[in-house]
């Protein structure tokens, strides 16, 4: 790291401000930070050489190639923040840099009351889903807090479980003792590259109690669904989707990227058997990140996957709908009372 570099100095100054969740460099004179959902332009100017040197530092620190043959770089900064860089060959200005910051302190539901708009009743429901070893998808658009929410859920996993995580860029935070963290990487020098799909396949040979995929975005969806359908309960992953219905469609599309020609009914049956719950996250009109729905995948009717909402947002608050989950008995075993879903 070059301490005299203005980009590193800027990041060091911004790291003192806990409220900043995103740092964006569009041009040398167009630098923005996100604070509570609002983008604020900084009165600060960089120069091209500082940005070039910073990008080279990041590439070296992450053992990644960056240049004409590899114009996009995804990696981490030393503090764990995620960084994406796209070459200036495609921006016509400078390298475009986007940094997603994460809190260094691992958050818990107890230590963050009201986080994601969750009241104690909803927190109890989410904890029960983890204890009952349901397979859960966390869905939402870009920047709504899927990773932050997954980190909250991960803290509820028993310290006795062996957890295997799979990510393309490290973002998940875990405090349990028996954790193996796998990271997909392209080939670099003599190192052979491994994709997320390669890692998901290998994970099944590693005796996992829990498989956690940071974000499903490719053909690894096929292998993950196979794992869920062959006894690997308690799996969790995030997915880009703006609704539970869209989440199912996206899973279908990602499944087909694996190249298997499966009848649609058979594909949907596999999905319906694998996924138990979808937790949908959105931003409200003020930019606040909220859990907007908790939806159970209940099975199939004809060729259609059936779902029911156990909780939806009413008047800005997540509340139970009064519907009883098909998996009610497993919920009871994990600590939910028999009248829980009647308390709307």
Short mmCIF file of the C-alpha atoms (twelve columns), coordinates in Angstrom:
data_MODEL
# 
_entry.id   MODEL 
# 
loop_
_atom_site.group_PDB 
_atom_site.id 
_atom_site.type_symbol 
_atom_site.label_atom_id 
_atom_site.label_alt_id 
_atom_site.label_comp_id 
_atom_site.label_asym_id 
_atom_site.label_seq_id 
_atom_site.Cartn_x 
_atom_site.Cartn_y 
_atom_site.Cartn_z 
_atom_site.pdbx_PDB_model_num 
ATOM 1   C CA . UNK A 1   0.000   0.000   0.000   1 
ATOM 2   C CA . UNK A 2   1.363   3.427   -0.930  1 
ATOM 3   C CA . UNK A 3   0.694   5.694   2.048   1 
ATOM 4   C CA . UNK A 4   1.263   8.817   -0.059  1 
ATOM 5   C CA . UNK A 5   -1.400  7.764   -2.555  1 
ATOM 6   C CA . UNK A 6   -4.404  10.108  -2.393  1 
ATOM 7   C CA . UNK A 7   -6.937  7.301   -2.914  1 
ATOM 8   C CA . UNK A 8   -5.639  5.316   0.048   1 
ATOM 9   C CA . UNK A 9   -5.563  8.505   2.118   1 
ATOM 10  C CA . UNK A 10  -9.157  9.305   1.159   1 
ATOM 11  C CA . UNK A 11  -10.292 5.802   2.145   1 
ATOM 12  C CA . UNK A 12  -8.465  6.060   5.469   1 
ATOM 13  C CA . UNK A 13  -10.312 9.303   6.222   1 
ATOM 14  C CA . UNK A 14  -13.687 7.902   5.148   1 
ATOM 15  C CA . UNK A 15  -13.174 4.766   7.240   1 
ATOM 16  C CA . UNK A 16  -13.474 6.974   10.333  1 
ATOM 17  C CA . UNK A 17  -17.088 7.705   9.375   1 
ATOM 18  C CA . UNK A 18  -19.211 4.702   10.327  1 
ATOM 19  C CA . UNK A 19  -22.348 5.804   8.442   1 
ATOM 20  C CA . UNK A 20  -20.804 5.451   4.968   1 
ATOM 21  C CA . UNK A 21  -21.874 2.237   3.209   1 
ATOM 22  C CA . UNK A 22  -20.609 2.878   -0.326  1 
ATOM 23  C CA . UNK A 23  -17.739 4.837   -1.913  1 
ATOM 24  C CA . UNK A 24  -17.930 5.562   -5.649  1 
ATOM 25  C CA . UNK A 25  -15.302 7.088   -7.938  1 
ATOM 26  C CA . UNK A 26  -16.783 7.964   -11.337 1 
ATOM 27  C CA . UNK A 27  -14.132 10.463  -12.404 1 
ATOM 28  C CA . UNK A 28  -11.196 12.173  -10.755 1 
ATOM 29  C CA . UNK A 29  -13.543 15.009  -9.767  1 
ATOM 30  C CA . UNK A 30  -16.743 13.004  -9.262  1 
ATOM 31  C CA . UNK A 31  -16.502 11.059  -5.998  1 
ATOM 32  C CA . UNK A 32  -19.601 10.030  -4.059  1 
ATOM 33  C CA . UNK A 33  -20.415 8.327   -0.778  1 
ATOM 34  C CA . UNK A 34  -23.680 6.686   0.242   1 
ATOM 35  C CA . UNK A 35  -25.024 7.608   3.674   1 
ATOM 36  C CA . UNK A 36  -28.320 6.011   4.758   1 
ATOM 37  C CA . UNK A 37  -29.418 5.478   1.167   1 
ATOM 38  C CA . UNK A 38  -28.460 8.962   -0.073  1 
ATOM 39  C CA . UNK A 39  -25.549 9.623   -2.458  1 
ATOM 40  C CA . UNK A 40  -23.478 12.655  -1.468  1 
ATOM 41  C CA . UNK A 41  -20.824 14.191  -3.707  1 
ATOM 42  C CA . UNK A 42  -17.493 14.963  -2.044  1 
ATOM 43  C CA . UNK A 43  -15.568 18.171  -2.578  1 
ATOM 44  C CA . UNK A 44  -12.407 16.256  -3.379  1 
ATOM 45  C CA . UNK A 45  -10.327 15.723  -6.524  1 
ATOM 46  C CA . UNK A 46  -7.936  12.918  -7.399  1 
ATOM 47  C CA . UNK A 47  -5.536  12.573  -10.301 1 
ATOM 48  C CA . UNK A 48  -5.203  9.775   -12.853 1 
ATOM 49  C CA . UNK A 49  -1.847  8.532   -11.595 1 
ATOM 50  C CA . UNK A 50  -3.139  8.087   -8.043  1 
ATOM 51  C CA . UNK A 51  -6.100  6.065   -9.314  1 
ATOM 52  C CA . UNK A 52  -3.858  3.956   -11.588 1 
ATOM 53  C CA . UNK A 53  -1.441  3.216   -8.732  1 
ATOM 54  C CA . UNK A 54  -4.309  2.395   -6.357  1 
ATOM 55  C CA . UNK A 55  -5.865  -0.037  -8.850  1 
ATOM 56  C CA . UNK A 56  -2.499  -1.758  -9.362  1 
ATOM 57  C CA . UNK A 57  -2.143  -2.122  -5.571  1 
ATOM 58  C CA . UNK A 58  -5.609  -3.704  -5.337  1 
ATOM 59  C CA . UNK A 59  -4.852  -6.151  -8.164  1 
ATOM 60  C CA . UNK A 60  -1.608  -7.260  -6.501  1 
ATOM 61  C CA . UNK A 61  -3.222  -7.563  -3.045  1 
ATOM 62  C CA . UNK A 62  -5.953  -9.794  -4.497  1 
ATOM 63  C CA . UNK A 63  -3.706  -11.868 -6.779  1 
ATOM 64  C CA . UNK A 64  -5.793  -10.808 -9.750  1 
ATOM 65  C CA . UNK A 65  -4.895  -9.751  -13.259 1 
ATOM 66  C CA . UNK A 66  -6.075  -6.308  -14.359 1 
ATOM 67  C CA . UNK A 67  -5.409  -4.859  -17.779 1 
ATOM 68  C CA . UNK A 68  -6.482  -5.155  -21.421 1 
ATOM 69  C CA . UNK A 69  -7.039  -8.901  -21.055 1 
ATOM 70  C CA . UNK A 70  -8.876  -8.598  -17.723 1 
ATOM 71  C CA . UNK A 71  -10.677 -5.224  -17.642 1 
ATOM 72  C CA . UNK A 72  -12.915 -6.009  -14.626 1 
ATOM 73  C CA . UNK A 73  -11.589 -6.678  -11.145 1 
ATOM 74  C CA . UNK A 74  -13.619 -7.884  -8.164  1 
ATOM 75  C CA . UNK A 75  -11.804 -8.146  -4.877  1 
ATOM 76  C CA . UNK A 76  -11.417 -6.976  -1.303  1 
ATOM 77  C CA . UNK A 77  -9.597  -4.146  0.387   1 
ATOM 78  C CA . UNK A 78  -7.439  -4.827  3.457   1 
ATOM 79  C CA . UNK A 79  -10.342 -3.845  5.758   1 
ATOM 80  C CA . UNK A 80  -12.615 -6.466  4.130   1 
ATOM 81  C CA . UNK A 81  -14.649 -4.034  2.005   1 
ATOM 82  C CA . UNK A 82  -15.670 -5.304  -1.416  1 
ATOM 83  C CA . UNK A 83  -14.322 -3.453  -4.440  1 
ATOM 84  C CA . UNK A 84  -15.256 -3.522  -8.118  1 
ATOM 85  C CA . UNK A 85  -13.118 -1.829  -10.754 1 
ATOM 86  C CA . UNK A 86  -13.774 -1.499  -14.477 1 
ATOM 87  C CA . UNK A 87  -10.991 -0.319  -16.755 1 
ATOM 88  C CA . UNK A 88  -10.866 3.221   -18.092 1 
ATOM 89  C CA . UNK A 89  -10.775 1.666   -21.564 1 
ATOM 90  C CA . UNK A 90  -14.538 1.205   -21.095 1 
ATOM 91  C CA . UNK A 91  -15.346 4.462   -19.268 1 
ATOM 92  C CA . UNK A 92  -13.424 6.999   -21.393 1 
ATOM 93  C CA . UNK A 93  -12.406 8.785   -18.170 1 
ATOM 94  C CA . UNK A 94  -10.577 7.019   -15.337 1 
ATOM 95  C CA . UNK A 95  -11.007 3.546   -13.889 1 
ATOM 96  C CA . UNK A 96  -14.492 3.353   -12.379 1 
ATOM 97  C CA . UNK A 97  -14.319 2.220   -8.747  1 
ATOM 98  C CA . UNK A 98  -17.146 1.066   -6.486  1 
ATOM 99  C CA . UNK A 99  -16.451 0.085   -2.883  1 
ATOM 100 C CA . UNK A 100 -19.051 -1.606  -0.663  1 
ATOM 101 C CA . UNK A 101 -18.181 -1.076  2.984   1 
ATOM 102 C CA . UNK A 102 -19.169 -3.408  5.782   1 
ATOM 103 C CA . UNK A 103 -19.166 -2.920  9.493   1 
ATOM 104 C CA . UNK A 104 -16.109 -4.459  11.112  1 
ATOM 105 C CA . UNK A 105 -18.193 -5.493  14.102  1 
ATOM 106 C CA . UNK A 106 -20.332 -8.570  13.522  1 
ATOM 107 C CA . UNK A 107 -23.941 -7.517  14.059  1 
ATOM 108 C CA . UNK A 108 -26.515 -9.629  15.845  1 
ATOM 109 C CA . UNK A 109 -30.257 -9.291  16.162  1 
ATOM 110 C CA . UNK A 110 -29.858 -8.571  19.899  1 
ATOM 111 C CA . UNK A 111 -27.252 -5.903  19.346  1 
ATOM 112 C CA . UNK A 112 -29.209 -4.211  16.547  1 
ATOM 113 C CA . UNK A 113 -32.847 -3.907  17.672  1 
ATOM 114 C CA . UNK A 114 -35.132 -2.842  14.843  1 
ATOM 115 C CA . UNK A 115 -32.591 -3.619  12.128  1 
ATOM 116 C CA . UNK A 116 -34.288 -4.210  8.755   1 
ATOM 117 C CA . UNK A 117 -37.512 -3.059  10.422  1 
ATOM 118 C CA . UNK A 118 -37.790 -6.327  12.352  1 
ATOM 119 C CA . UNK A 119 -39.761 -6.500  15.593  1 
ATOM 120 C CA . UNK A 120 -39.039 -9.225  18.210  1 
ATOM 121 C CA . UNK A 121 -41.797 -11.475 16.820  1 
ATOM 122 C CA . UNK A 122 -40.207 -11.471 13.338  1 
ATOM 123 C CA . UNK A 123 -36.734 -12.048 14.791  1 
ATOM 124 C CA . UNK A 124 -38.092 -15.074 16.661  1 
ATOM 125 C CA . UNK A 125 -39.542 -16.435 13.407  1 
ATOM 126 C CA . UNK A 126 -36.254 -15.989 11.534  1 
ATOM 127 C CA . UNK A 127 -34.274 -17.640 14.321  1 
ATOM 128 C CA . UNK A 128 -36.668 -20.571 14.285  1 
ATOM 129 C CA . UNK A 129 -36.081 -21.007 10.551  1 
ATOM 130 C CA . UNK A 130 -32.345 -21.297 11.185  1 
ATOM 131 C CA . UNK A 131 -32.720 -23.661 14.168  1 
ATOM 132 C CA . UNK A 132 -35.134 -25.878 12.208  1 
ATOM 133 C CA . UNK A 133 -32.519 -26.143 9.412   1 
ATOM 134 C CA . UNK A 134 -34.745 -24.828 6.641   1 
ATOM 135 C CA . UNK A 135 -33.193 -23.965 3.283   1 
ATOM 136 C CA . UNK A 136 -33.472 -20.197 2.920   1 
ATOM 137 C CA . UNK A 137 -32.956 -17.797 0.012   1 
ATOM 138 C CA . UNK A 138 -32.368 -14.129 0.765   1 
ATOM 139 C CA . UNK A 139 -33.644 -12.148 -2.236  1 
ATOM 140 C CA . UNK A 140 -33.386 -8.496  -3.172  1 
ATOM 141 C CA . UNK A 141 -32.067 -5.980  -5.632  1 
ATOM 142 C CA . UNK A 142 -28.602 -4.448  -5.723  1 
ATOM 143 C CA . UNK A 143 -27.551 -2.632  -2.575  1 
ATOM 144 C CA . UNK A 144 -30.559 -3.509  -0.428  1 
ATOM 145 C CA . UNK A 145 -28.475 -5.262  2.233   1 
ATOM 146 C CA . UNK A 146 -28.669 -8.961  1.344   1 
ATOM 147 C CA . UNK A 147 -25.167 -9.639  2.655   1 
ATOM 148 C CA . UNK A 148 -25.725 -7.672  5.863   1 
ATOM 149 C CA . UNK A 149 -28.937 -9.609  6.473   1 
ATOM 150 C CA . UNK A 150 -27.252 -12.944 5.758   1 
ATOM 151 C CA . UNK A 151 -24.555 -12.052 8.277   1 
ATOM 152 C CA . UNK A 152 -27.267 -11.510 10.894  1 
ATOM 153 C CA . UNK A 153 -28.788 -14.899 10.110  1 
ATOM 154 C CA . UNK A 154 -25.399 -16.615 10.148  1 
ATOM 155 C CA . UNK A 155 -24.841 -15.573 13.766  1 
ATOM 156 C CA . UNK A 156 -27.819 -17.774 14.704  1 
ATOM 157 C CA . UNK A 157 -26.145 -20.975 13.465  1 
ATOM 158 C CA . UNK A 158 -24.955 -23.294 16.218  1 
ATOM 159 C CA . UNK A 159 -21.253 -23.262 17.080  1 
ATOM 160 C CA . UNK A 160 -21.398 -27.070 16.797  1 
ATOM 161 C CA . UNK A 161 -22.090 -26.958 13.036  1 
ATOM 162 C CA . UNK A 162 -19.398 -27.277 10.395  1 
ATOM 163 C CA . UNK A 163 -20.017 -24.379 7.990   1 
ATOM 164 C CA . UNK A 164 -18.671 -24.139 4.442   1 
ATOM 165 C CA . UNK A 165 -19.043 -20.762 2.727   1 
ATOM 166 C CA . UNK A 166 -18.649 -20.147 -0.999  1 
ATOM 167 C CA . UNK A 167 -18.189 -16.626 -2.374  1 
ATOM 168 C CA . UNK A 168 -16.673 -14.926 -5.369  1 
ATOM 169 C CA . UNK A 169 -15.621 -12.014 -3.135  1 
ATOM 170 C CA . UNK A 170 -15.379 -12.378 0.638   1 
ATOM 171 C CA . UNK A 171 -18.199 -10.544 2.381   1 
ATOM 172 C CA . UNK A 172 -19.715 -12.947 4.904   1 
ATOM 173 C CA . UNK A 173 -18.752 -12.687 8.573   1 
ATOM 174 C CA . UNK A 174 -18.839 -15.668 10.896  1 
ATOM 175 C CA . UNK A 175 -17.801 -16.146 14.507  1 
ATOM 176 C CA . UNK A 176 -18.261 -19.930 14.745  1 
ATOM 177 C CA . UNK A 177 -15.121 -22.072 15.253  1 
ATOM 178 C CA . UNK A 178 -15.671 -24.740 12.563  1 
ATOM 179 C CA . UNK A 179 -15.754 -22.698 9.343   1 
ATOM 180 C CA . UNK A 180 -14.099 -23.197 5.956   1 
ATOM 181 C CA . UNK A 181 -14.268 -20.193 3.646   1 
ATOM 182 C CA . UNK A 182 -13.957 -20.916 -0.063  1 
ATOM 183 C CA . UNK A 183 -13.458 -18.152 -2.608  1 
ATOM 184 C CA . UNK A 184 -13.848 -18.523 -6.364  1 
ATOM 185 C CA . UNK A 185 -10.950 -17.046 -8.316  1 
ATOM 186 C CA . UNK A 186 -9.850  -16.902 -11.942 1 
ATOM 187 C CA . UNK A 187 -6.516  -18.385 -12.903 1 
ATOM 188 C CA . UNK A 188 -3.500  -16.261 -11.935 1 
ATOM 189 C CA . UNK A 189 0.031   -17.179 -12.970 1 
ATOM 190 C CA . UNK A 190 0.467   -20.891 -12.255 1 
ATOM 191 C CA . UNK A 191 -2.656  -21.024 -10.092 1 
ATOM 192 C CA . UNK A 192 -5.626  -22.846 -11.618 1 
ATOM 193 C CA . UNK A 193 -8.877  -20.903 -11.410 1 
ATOM 194 C CA . UNK A 194 -11.950 -22.337 -9.680  1 
ATOM 195 C CA . UNK A 195 -15.520 -21.164 -10.235 1 
ATOM 196 C CA . UNK A 196 -18.314 -21.072 -7.670  1 
ATOM 197 C CA . UNK A 197 -19.722 -24.167 -9.340  1 
ATOM 198 C CA . UNK A 198 -16.421 -26.010 -8.863  1 
ATOM 199 C CA . UNK A 199 -16.471 -25.063 -5.198  1 
ATOM 200 C CA . UNK A 200 -20.106 -26.067 -4.618  1 
ATOM 201 C CA . UNK A 201 -19.375 -29.495 -6.124  1 
ATOM 202 C CA . UNK A 202 -16.320 -29.925 -3.918  1 
ATOM 203 C CA . UNK A 203 -18.157 -28.755 -0.813  1 
ATOM 204 C CA . UNK A 204 -20.317 -31.887 -0.911  1 
ATOM 205 C CA . UNK A 205 -17.143 -33.904 -0.198  1 
ATOM 206 C CA . UNK A 206 -16.201 -31.765 2.810   1 
ATOM 207 C CA . UNK A 207 -18.817 -33.022 5.304   1 
ATOM 208 C CA . UNK A 208 -20.713 -29.745 5.636   1 
ATOM 209 C CA . UNK A 209 -23.474 -29.232 8.202   1 
ATOM 210 C CA . UNK A 210 -24.321 -25.935 6.536   1 
ATOM 211 C CA . UNK A 211 -23.587 -24.762 2.999   1 
ATOM 212 C CA . UNK A 212 -23.672 -20.988 2.587   1 
ATOM 213 C CA . UNK A 213 -23.376 -19.371 -0.852  1 
ATOM 214 C CA . UNK A 214 -22.817 -15.620 -0.764  1 
ATOM 215 C CA . UNK A 215 -24.668 -15.065 -4.018  1 
ATOM 216 C CA . UNK A 216 -26.016 -17.516 -6.589  1 
ATOM 217 C CA . UNK A 217 -25.427 -16.028 -10.014 1 
ATOM 218 C CA . UNK A 218 -24.571 -18.850 -12.425 1 
ATOM 219 C CA . UNK A 219 -24.726 -22.598 -13.137 1 
ATOM 220 C CA . UNK A 220 -23.772 -23.370 -9.527  1 
ATOM 221 C CA . UNK A 221 -27.537 -23.070 -8.936  1 
ATOM 222 C CA . UNK A 222 -27.900 -26.597 -10.356 1 
ATOM 223 C CA . UNK A 223 -25.401 -28.149 -7.932  1 
ATOM 224 C CA . UNK A 224 -26.733 -26.161 -4.986  1 
ATOM 225 C CA . UNK A 225 -30.272 -27.403 -5.611  1 
ATOM 226 C CA . UNK A 226 -28.976 -30.967 -5.875  1 
ATOM 227 C CA . UNK A 227 -27.269 -30.526 -2.505  1 
ATOM 228 C CA . UNK A 228 -30.467 -29.226 -0.920  1 
ATOM 229 C CA . UNK A 229 -32.424 -32.139 -2.368  1 
ATOM 230 C CA . UNK A 230 -29.981 -34.770 -1.103  1 
ATOM 231 C CA . UNK A 231 -30.088 -34.023 2.593   1 
ATOM 232 C CA . UNK A 232 -28.026 -30.861 3.039   1 
ATOM 233 C CA . UNK A 233 -30.520 -28.983 5.194   1 
ATOM 234 C CA . UNK A 234 -29.899 -25.538 6.609   1 
ATOM 235 C CA . UNK A 235 -28.409 -24.214 3.364   1 
ATOM 236 C CA . UNK A 236 -28.564 -20.476 2.779   1 
ATOM 237 C CA . UNK A 237 -27.843 -18.292 -0.251  1 
ATOM 238 C CA . UNK A 238 -28.679 -14.873 -1.646  1 
ATOM 239 C CA . UNK A 239 -30.104 -14.100 -5.069  1 
ATOM 240 C CA . UNK A 240 -30.842 -10.991 -7.097  1 
ATOM 241 C CA . UNK A 241 -34.640 -10.778 -7.405  1 
ATOM 242 C CA . UNK A 242 -37.254 -8.143  -6.639  1 
ATOM 243 C CA . UNK A 243 -39.992 -10.524 -5.444  1 
ATOM 244 C CA . UNK A 244 -40.360 -14.172 -4.369  1 
ATOM 245 C CA . UNK A 245 -41.999 -14.976 -7.720  1 
ATOM 246 C CA . UNK A 246 -39.126 -13.399 -9.611  1 
ATOM 247 C CA . UNK A 247 -36.751 -15.344 -7.365  1 
ATOM 248 C CA . UNK A 248 -38.226 -18.631 -8.631  1 
ATOM 249 C CA . UNK A 249 -37.934 -17.510 -12.270 1 
ATOM 250 C CA . UNK A 250 -34.325 -16.461 -11.774 1 
ATOM 251 C CA . UNK A 251 -33.498 -19.812 -10.185 1 
ATOM 252 C CA . UNK A 252 -34.991 -21.568 -13.221 1 
ATOM 253 C CA . UNK A 253 -32.848 -19.479 -15.560 1 
ATOM 254 C CA . UNK A 254 -29.665 -20.070 -13.545 1 
ATOM 255 C CA . UNK A 255 -30.404 -23.800 -13.319 1 
ATOM 256 C CA . UNK A 256 -30.604 -24.007 -17.114 1 
ATOM 257 C CA . UNK A 257 -27.185 -22.347 -17.465 1 
ATOM 258 C CA . UNK A 258 -25.734 -25.653 -16.255 1 
ATOM 259 C CA . UNK A 259 -26.689 -27.114 -19.646 1 
ATOM 260 C CA . UNK A 260 -29.150 -29.780 -18.529 1 
ATOM 261 C CA . UNK A 261 -32.208 -30.230 -20.730 1 
ATOM 262 C CA . UNK A 262 -34.860 -30.899 -18.112 1 
ATOM 263 C CA . UNK A 263 -38.645 -30.625 -18.600 1 
ATOM 264 C CA . UNK A 264 -39.935 -27.449 -16.953 1 
ATOM 265 C CA . UNK A 265 -42.211 -29.378 -14.601 1 
ATOM 266 C CA . UNK A 266 -39.311 -31.525 -13.377 1 
ATOM 267 C CA . UNK A 267 -37.113 -28.452 -12.933 1 
ATOM 268 C CA . UNK A 268 -39.749 -26.619 -10.928 1 
ATOM 269 C CA . UNK A 269 -40.361 -29.703 -8.813  1 
ATOM 270 C CA . UNK A 270 -36.673 -29.772 -7.881  1 
ATOM 271 C CA . UNK A 271 -36.802 -26.097 -6.928  1 
ATOM 272 C CA . UNK A 272 -39.991 -26.519 -4.888  1 
ATOM 273 C CA . UNK A 273 -38.489 -29.470 -3.005  1 
ATOM 274 C CA . UNK A 274 -35.184 -27.684 -2.357  1 
ATOM 275 C CA . UNK A 275 -36.249 -24.220 -1.175  1 
ATOM 276 C CA . UNK A 276 -38.239 -23.810 2.039   1 
ATOM 277 C CA . UNK A 277 -38.346 -20.044 2.551   1 
ATOM 278 C CA . UNK A 278 -37.593 -16.791 0.741   1 
ATOM 279 C CA . UNK A 279 -36.803 -13.662 2.726   1 
ATOM 280 C CA . UNK A 280 -37.368 -10.612 0.520   1 
ATOM 281 C CA . UNK A 281 -35.450 -7.405  1.230   1 
ATOM 282 C CA . UNK A 282 -36.216 -3.993  -0.230  1 
ATOM 283 C CA . UNK A 283 -35.625 -0.300  0.361   1 
ATOM 284 C CA . UNK A 284 -38.525 1.913   1.341   1 
ATOM 285 C CA . UNK A 285 -39.134 5.336   -0.226  1 
ATOM 286 C CA . UNK A 286 -36.674 6.882   2.246   1 
ATOM 287 C CA . UNK A 287 -33.913 4.429   1.346   1 
ATOM 288 C CA . UNK A 288 -34.203 2.394   4.562   1 
ATOM 289 C CA . UNK A 289 -33.482 -1.317  4.152   1 
ATOM 290 C CA . UNK A 290 -36.348 -3.543  5.249   1 
ATOM 291 C CA . UNK A 291 -37.464 -7.151  5.185   1 
ATOM 292 C CA . UNK A 292 -40.652 -6.791  3.131   1 
ATOM 293 C CA . UNK A 293 -41.837 -10.437 2.936   1 
ATOM 294 C CA . UNK A 294 -41.212 -13.863 4.406   1 
ATOM 295 C CA . UNK A 295 -42.571 -16.420 1.956   1 
ATOM 296 C CA . UNK A 296 -42.853 -20.190 2.249   1 
ATOM 297 C CA . UNK A 297 -42.453 -22.421 -0.813  1 
ATOM 298 C CA . UNK A 298 -45.208 -24.976 -0.288  1 
ATOM 299 C CA . UNK A 299 -44.939 -27.329 -3.284  1 
ATOM 300 C CA . UNK A 300 -46.461 -27.717 -6.761  1 
ATOM 301 C CA . UNK A 301 -49.882 -27.421 -8.351  1 
ATOM 302 C CA . UNK A 302 -49.722 -28.778 -11.882 1 
ATOM 303 C CA . UNK A 303 -46.655 -27.095 -13.391 1 
ATOM 304 C CA . UNK A 304 -46.704 -24.121 -11.019 1 
ATOM 305 C CA . UNK A 305 -44.632 -23.644 -7.873  1 
ATOM 306 C CA . UNK A 306 -46.921 -22.676 -5.002  1 
ATOM 307 C CA . UNK A 307 -46.005 -20.200 -2.288  1 
ATOM 308 C CA . UNK A 308 -47.661 -18.420 0.609   1 
ATOM 309 C CA . UNK A 309 -46.671 -15.267 2.476   1 
ATOM 310 C CA . UNK A 310 -46.227 -15.806 6.199   1 
ATOM 311 C CA . UNK A 311 -45.387 -12.141 6.758   1 
ATOM 312 C CA . UNK A 312 -45.859 -9.021  4.626   1 
ATOM 313 C CA . UNK A 313 -45.411 -5.292  5.091   1 
ATOM 314 C CA . UNK A 314 -48.499 -3.452  6.307   1 
ATOM 315 C CA . UNK A 315 -48.379 0.282   7.020   1 
ATOM 316 C CA . UNK A 316 -44.585 0.143   6.895   1 
ATOM 317 C CA . UNK A 317 -44.272 -2.767  9.366   1 
ATOM 318 C CA . UNK A 318 -43.643 -6.446  8.728   1 
ATOM 319 C CA . UNK A 319 -46.532 -8.425  10.199  1 
ATOM 320 C CA . UNK A 320 -47.789 -12.004 10.149  1 
ATOM 321 C CA . UNK A 321 -50.536 -12.717 7.623   1 
ATOM 322 C CA . UNK A 322 -52.256 -15.324 9.813   1 
ATOM 323 C CA . UNK A 323 -51.396 -18.183 7.457   1 
ATOM 324 C CA . UNK A 324 -49.926 -21.280 9.087   1 
ATOM 325 C CA . UNK A 325 -46.845 -22.732 7.362   1 
ATOM 326 C CA . UNK A 326 -46.977 -26.175 5.785   1 
ATOM 327 C CA . UNK A 327 -43.839 -26.919 7.811   1 
ATOM 328 C CA . UNK A 328 -45.600 -26.003 11.071  1 
ATOM 329 C CA . UNK A 329 -44.471 -29.071 13.016  1 
ATOM 330 C CA . UNK A 330 -40.797 -28.393 12.276  1 
ATOM 331 C CA . UNK A 331 -41.341 -24.818 13.432  1 
ATOM 332 C CA . UNK A 332 -42.782 -26.038 16.735  1 
ATOM 333 C CA . UNK A 333 -39.779 -28.293 17.287  1 
ATOM 334 C CA . UNK A 334 -37.525 -25.271 16.860  1 
ATOM 335 C CA . UNK A 335 -39.282 -23.221 19.541  1 
ATOM 336 C CA . UNK A 336 -42.346 -21.632 17.910  1 
ATOM 337 C CA . UNK A 337 -45.535 -21.877 19.972  1 
ATOM 338 C CA . UNK A 338 -48.658 -23.473 18.482  1 
ATOM 339 C CA . UNK A 339 -50.506 -20.167 18.478  1 
ATOM 340 C CA . UNK A 340 -47.565 -18.127 17.111  1 
ATOM 341 C CA . UNK A 341 -49.051 -17.525 13.654  1 
ATOM 342 C CA . UNK A 342 -52.394 -16.473 15.103  1 
ATOM 343 C CA . UNK A 343 -50.823 -13.486 16.874  1 
ATOM 344 C CA . UNK A 344 -51.162 -11.075 13.955  1 
# 
